[in-house]
């Protein structure tokens, strides 16, 4: 219902005062990215429907020599440190949109898949140290990144490439990287 309205007025955002996990999973299912902002001192749910998105089809993946060298003894995992990923994302990004009611809903959706929508974390470890990671969600056979962090040089690039290979090997069709940013190209 909201998509045609946003298209007609040329906007990318809709907002709501509720952070109901079911509503958030429906937004994800319809292609929106769930975010939050502050309005009059209160967090408000935003559904963002990008006009332009960066989509990675795995055949187009290029892994640079620098990233291949940096892999070394790094390991990748899924859903091993969801809470820690959120904590480190908030530490790295000053103006982070991960306000408490949105995080609470994400955690509920991480623990209990709602229909075809599942929330996940993808982590990169150097021994027992979490050095990079992200949170995102799956809908059917595609994965959408929401936000990420890195704690050591090049580990963010390793995380991106390792996640792409993991998604490809797991049978995903493509990876929605969200809005256009230089590093995604």
N, C-alpha and C positions, 0 to 999 in steps of 0.2 A: 504494500500500500504506500509506503513512504517513498520508495524508489521513483515512481512516476512524478511525485510532487517535487522531489529534489531535482530531477531532470528538467522539469518544466521551469523552475526558477533558477536553474544553473548552479545550484549549491552542492556541496559535498557532505555537509553535516546535518544531522538531526539530533535533538537532545531530549532527555527524559530525566525525571527525578528519581526513578526507580533503578536499583541495581539488581533486580531479580535475576538469578542465574538462568532461569528458563528464557526470559526476554533476551538476555545476552547471547544465549545459544541460538535463538531464532535470528538475531541480527547477523551472527556469524554465518549461519546457514544461508542467509540471503545475500551474502557477499560483503557485509559491512565489517569494518574493523572497530571493535569496541574500545573506547578510550574514555577519559574523563577530563574535566576541567573544573575550575572553581568559578562559581557565579554567586556574587553577594556573600562570600565566605562559606559557601556550601559546595561540596562536590556534586557534579551533574554528569550523568552518563552521556557520552557522545557516540553516535554511530557514524562512522566516516565511510562514505562510498566514493573512493578515488575515481576521478575522471581518467587519470592515467595511472597505470601500475607497472611495476617491474615484475615480469613473469619469467621464471627460468624453466625452460624445457631442458631436460638433462642432457640431451644431445649437444646443446650449446655450451655446456660447462667447460671452462678453461681453468686448469690449475697451474699456476705459475711455478717456475723452478724454485723460487724463494719459499713458497708455501710448502712444496714437497720436501725441501731441506729442513724447514722448521718443524715438520711433523715429529721427527725424532721419537721420543718416548711418550708423546702425548697420547691420551686415550679419550674416546668419545663414549658418552652414555646418554640414555634417554630416561627422563623421569626419576633420576636418582637424587636431584637436589633442586626441586621446584622452588621451595621457599628461599633457599640460598641464592638462586638466580635472581629472584625478585629483590632480595636485599642488595645484591651487588649492582643490579641495574639502577636502583634508587641511589646508591652511593655514587655511581659514575655520572648520572645525568642530573644536573642541578634542578632543572624545571621538569621533573618527572610527573607524568600524568597517572601514575599508579597510586591513586588515593585509596585509603583503607577500605571503603565499601566495594570498590572495583576489585581490589586484591582478594577480599573475602569471597566475592562471587567467582573469581578465577580459581581459587583454591577448591571451592565446592565443585566446580566443573572439572577440575583436574582429578578430583577424587571419584567423581561419578559421571561417567560419560552420559550426555543428554542427547538421545537420538543418534544422529550421525556426527555430532560435534564432540570433539575431545580436546582438552587443553593439555599441553605438554611443555616440558623443558628439555633442551638439548644442551649437554654440558661437555666441556673439554677439561681434562685433568692432567696435571703434571704430578705424577705420584698420587699423593692424597690431597694435593692443593687444587682447588677449583680455579682455573685460570681464564675461562671464557664460557659464555653460555647465552641462551636466549629462551624466551617463552613464545609460544605460538599455539595455533590450533589446527586440527584436521577437520575436514568436512569431506566425507567420502574418500576419493583418491587424490585430494590435493591438500597441501600444507600451506599455512599462512604464518609468516613471521610477524610478531607484534613489536618486540624490542629486544635489545641484546646488550651485552657488556663484554669487555675484555680487561684483564689485569696485567698482562705482559705483552710486550711488543709481538706482533704477528699472530698472536693466538686467536684474535678475532677472525683473521683471514683463514686460519686453519679450521676454526669452528664452522665458518660458512661452507668451505669446500667439503669438509668431512660430513656435515649435515646433508649437503646435496647428494653425495655418494650414498649415504645411508638411506635417504628418502628414495632415491632411484632403485636401490637394491631391494627396498621394502615394497616396491610396486606402485609408488605414487606416480601420478600423471605429470604433475608440475608443482612448482614452488612459487607461491605468491609472496614476493618480497616487499609488497606495499608500495609506498610512494617512491618516485624517482629520486635517487641520490647518486652522486658520482661513483662512490665505491661499489655500488651494485652493478654498474655497467662493466 
